[in-house]
Amino acid sequence: MIVHNVYFTLNDPSESAKDHMVQECNKYLKNHPGVTFFAAGKCEEELARPVNDRMYHVALHVVFDTRQAHDDYQVAEAHLRFIDDNKASWKQVRVFDSNC
């Protein structure tokens, strides 16, 4: 399996902008072939231990059953549209991919 974690820091850190980004993740990225787990949500403000990285507003977590499913997702029309429609709102994007 491939775990694809993406952390978005937004230009606008308002609650409405964060909610919109979560909605966009669900709209475009949720139902791709080979996805075994999907979640998108906001940084949990109450979890602020010294080891918590809090330099993001919205997190996306996608687990793919195979590397090929991950690779197909990267070039899928819905994924590319998500990027085009939302990239102007991103101050920073960090991607962490791992196998498990």
MOFEN-V197053 format. One line per field, one symbol per residue. psi: psi as a letter, one per 20 degrees, with the letter a starting at -180 (. if undefined). burial: # if it has 9 or more other C-alpha atoms within 8 Angstrom, else .. A space follows every 50 residues. Layout:
# MOFEN-V197053
psi=???
burial=???
This chain:
# MOFEN-V197053
psi=qppoppoppqhojqhhhgggggggghghiglqpjpippqprqpohinlqh ipoklrhpqpoppqhrhggghhghjqghghgggghihhiphqpppoprq.
burial=##########..#...###.##.###.###...##..#.#.##....... .....############.##..#.....####...#...#..#.......
